[in-house]
Amino acid sequence: MSIQMNELDKKGSDFQEGSVTFDAYSEAEIEYSEEGIIDVNRENAGSSLIAYFNVVCVVAGTGTLGLPYALRLGGWIGLFILVLSWTMSVYTGTLLIRCLYANGKRRLSSYKEIATSCFGAIGGWITFFLNAWILLGAPILYMVLSGSNLTELTEGTAGDIGILPWSVISCAIIAIPFIMVKSMKEAAWMSALGAIATLVVVLIVLVVACIDRNYIPPAHHDIVIWDKFPIALSTISFSFGGNAIYPHVEASMKKPKEWPKVVAAGLSTCAGLYFLSAVPGYLVYGSDVVSPVYDSISDGVPKIIAIVVMTFHVLTASPILLTSFALDVEEMLNITVERFGRVKEFLIRASLRILIVVFVGVIGASVPHFDNLMALIGSFANCGLIFIFPILFYFKLTGFRNKPIYEIAWCFLTILLGIVGLIFGTISAIEALIDDFKK
């Protein structure tokens, strides 16, 4: 079923008949919402609690490990940036979903479709590339981290087969739920387990850091380190990067009107975990703290448990990120049960997802210095997707002059934070890549 979409005019408040035809939804997959907007079918959608776990699992993971090191770079003032990034990301996460319904006719399906409706095909494909870089790049890094952790855990045993083989095994492990799970709702159990795993690691770091404080010399701290502060700012800003999956998470909700509460609760939980990790990590270990933070705590059983649990977390978070990317691709290719039938649709979808997992494994194993390459493009992608694009789309779709002055000021401050993080995050990543190639 083809749906003719009315495009917004230049003012963002009126509509004119457009020429773009969208075939993303089949007749069986759409229904009318209470407001008369064509919406995704939510008959079998999940609860807001499931959506909450999806947000926490994807966002909280690596941020809890790297924020103590971010404070080491920038000083205690990083806590202020953490609060600022938290509130701004809640705001832009709400705006992004509001943009899905802004045309008043039909719920848009993805971040890419929002960009296309605002800035045409070029804007849509640029956004898709940045979105894909995050949704594929993060799992690639997670697989490398998983391989490194498993190598450390099996060192000196028969299982000590090296980082690369363990990374391949990690890819095979995540492939199973990734292929079997069709939607974000079905990934709920992974989200819940991943969120619990993150909490366990944070509590281990908190308890062991408090114990270590009694046995190690007082650490050195700084209020602010100006020359490293911009890098710390970009690192902290990236810690709330969940916008890439939000359209699909909201689409899996039975009550989409509760999205603002879900994103606020999810990111607030992440912020709480960040404070529990960052404050004791920097307070106890100071200028000696490293990333991931569990490498700073004393050796022993708690540290081993933290490594095991965090490995489990990245293995549960990766399928969620990959599922969000796969849903975008499957929608673009119109891979539906109505078009192909249940068996053929599953075979096509499974084949596509196997290719995605193979791509993740090959890139992680073959591309040199992928972590710093990821940081380079991630500076553009994260800052754009989190702080800049949602506001630009919001103004484009709903107008600018009809906003109160305080909201406009807040929007410009948010964009400014995104631009600063983008610039200095890019500079830092380029310098790291240059050092890598020199070595």
MOMO-V648789 format. One record per backbone hydrogen bond with DSSP energy under -1.0 kcal/mol. NH is the residue of the N-H (numbers start at 1). CO is the residue of the C=O. If there is no record, write none. Layout:
# MOMO-V648789
[[NH/CO] [NH/CO]]
This chain:
# MOMO-V648789
[[3/22] [5/20] [7/16] [9/14] [12/9] [16/7] [22/3] [29/26] [31/39] [33/37] [36/33] [38/105] [39/31] [41/29] [45/42] [46/252] [51/47] [52/48] [53/49] [54/50] [55/51] [56/52] [57/53] [58/54] [59/55] [60/56] [64/60] [66/62] [67/63] [70/66] [71/67] [72/68] [73/69] [74/70] [75/71] [76/222] [77/223] [78/75] [79/76] [81/77] [82/78] [83/79] [84/80] [85/81] [86/82] [87/83] [88/84] [89/85] [90/86] [91/87] [92/88] [93/89] [94/90] [95/91] [96/92] [97/93] [98/94] [99/95] [101/98] [104/101] [107/38] [108/100] [114/110] [115/111] [116/112] [117/113] [118/114] [119/115] [120/116] [124/120] [125/121] [126/122] [127/123] [128/124] [129/125] [130/126] [131/127] [132/128] [133/129] [134/130] [135/131] [136/132] [137/133] [138/134] [140/136] [141/137] [142/138] [143/139] [144/140] [145/141] [146/142] [147/143] [148/144] [149/145] [150/146] [151/147] [152/148] [153/149] [154/150] [157/154] [160/157] [161/159] [166/162] [167/163] [168/164] [169/165] [170/166] [171/167] [172/168] [173/169] [174/170] [175/171] [178/174] [179/175] [180/176] [181/177] [188/185] [191/187] [192/188] [193/189] [194/190] [195/191] [196/192] [197/193] [198/194] [199/195] [200/196] [201/197] [202/198] [203/199] [204/200] [205/201] [206/202] [207/203] [208/204] [209/205] [210/206] [211/207] [212/208] [213/209] [214/211] [215/212] [216/212] [225/74] [229/225] [232/228] [233/229] [234/230] [235/231] [236/232] [237/233] [238/234] [239/236] [240/237] [241/238] [242/240] [245/242] [249/245] [250/246] [251/247] [253/250] [254/46] [258/255] [259/256] [262/258] [263/259] [264/260] [265/261] [266/262] [267/263] [268/264] [269/265] [270/266] [271/267] [272/268] [273/269] [274/270] [275/271] [276/272] [277/273] [278/274] [279/275] [281/277] [282/278] [283/279] [284/280] [285/281] [286/282] [288/285] [289/286] [293/65] [295/292] [296/293] [304/300] [305/301] [306/302] [307/303] [308/304] [309/305] [310/306] [311/307] [312/308] [313/309] [314/310] [315/311] [316/312] [317/313] [318/314] [321/317] [322/318] [323/319] [324/320] [325/321] [326/322] [327/323] [328/324] [329/325] [330/326] [331/327] [332/328] [333/329] [335/330] [336/334] [340/336] [341/337] [345/341] [346/342] [347/343] [348/344] [349/345] [350/346] [351/347] [352/348] [353/349] [354/350] [355/351] [356/352] [357/353] [358/354] [359/355] [360/356] [361/357] [362/358] [363/359] [364/360] [365/361] [366/362] [367/363] [373/369] [374/370] [375/371] [376/372] [377/373] [378/374] [379/375] [381/377] [382/378] [383/379] [384/380] [385/381] [386/382] [387/383] [388/383] [389/384] [392/388] [393/389] [394/390] [395/391] [396/392] [397/393] [398/394] [399/395] [403/400] [408/404] [409/405] [410/406] [411/407] [412/408] [413/409] [414/410] [415/411] [416/412] [417/413] [418/414] [419/415] [420/416] [421/417] [422/418] [423/419] [424/420] [425/421] [426/422] [427/423] [428/424] [429/425] [430/426] [431/427] [432/428] [433/429] [434/430] [435/431] [436/432] [437/433] [438/434] [439/435]]
